Amino acid sequence: MALNLLIYFVTKIVPRPLNAHAAEALTIGGGVVVPVILRSILLAYALSEMPWQRDNGEGVRV
């Protein structure tokens, strides 16, 4: 969501050309760094919830 707002701001509110360094930072930061961090946080949360979810089911067969 924040990345969408940033892209909207850069393209619609302040539509001036970006220099090469800013464009590269936006591309790498928004396309690589942010998704990796968010997915890592979500994975850590999901893995921390797994033991609690598995303990509640008695007689569960997969």
C-alpha positions in Angstrom: 0.0 0.0 0.0 2.8 2.4 0.9 4.6 1.6 -2.3 1.4 2.4 -4.3 1.1 5.7 -2.6 4.8 6.5 -3.3 4.3 5.6 -7.0 1.2 7.8 -7.1 3.0 10.6 -5.5 6.0 10.4 -7.9 3.9 10.1 -11.0 0.8 12.3 -10.3 1.5 14.8 -7.6 5.1 15.7 -8.3 5.6 14.7 -12.0 9.2 15.6 -12.6 11.9 13.3 -14.0 13.8 11.2 -11.5 17.6 11.1 -11.7 19.1 7.6 -12.4 20.0 7.1 -8.7 16.5 7.8 -7.4 14.9 5.6 -10.1 17.2 2.8 -9.3 16.7 3.1 -5.6 12.9 3.1 -6.1 13.0 0.1 -8.4 15.3 -2.0 -6.2 13.7 -0.9 -2.9 10.2 -1.4 -4.0 10.7 -4.5 -6.1 13.2 -6.4 -4.1 13.9 -5.2 -0.5 10.3 -4.4 0.6 8.7 -7.7 -0.6 11.5 -9.7 1.0 11.2 -8.0 4.3 7.4 -8.3 4.3 7.4 -11.9 3.3 10.0 -12.7 6.0 7.8 -11.1 8.6 4.7 -12.9 7.5 6.6 -16.2 7.4 8.0 -15.7 10.9 4.5 -14.9 12.2 2.9 -18.0 10.5 5.6 -20.3 11.8 5.2 -19.0 15.3 1.4 -19.7 15.1 1.8 -23.3 13.8 2.4 -25.1 17.1 -0.6 -23.4 18.7 -2.9 -24.5 15.8 -1.6 -28.1 15.8 -2.1 -28.6 19.6 -5.9 -27.8 19.5 -7.0 -30.6 17.3 -7.4 -34.0 18.9 -7.7 -36.9 16.5 -6.9 -34.9 13.5 -5.6 -37.0 10.6 -4.1 -35.7 7.4 
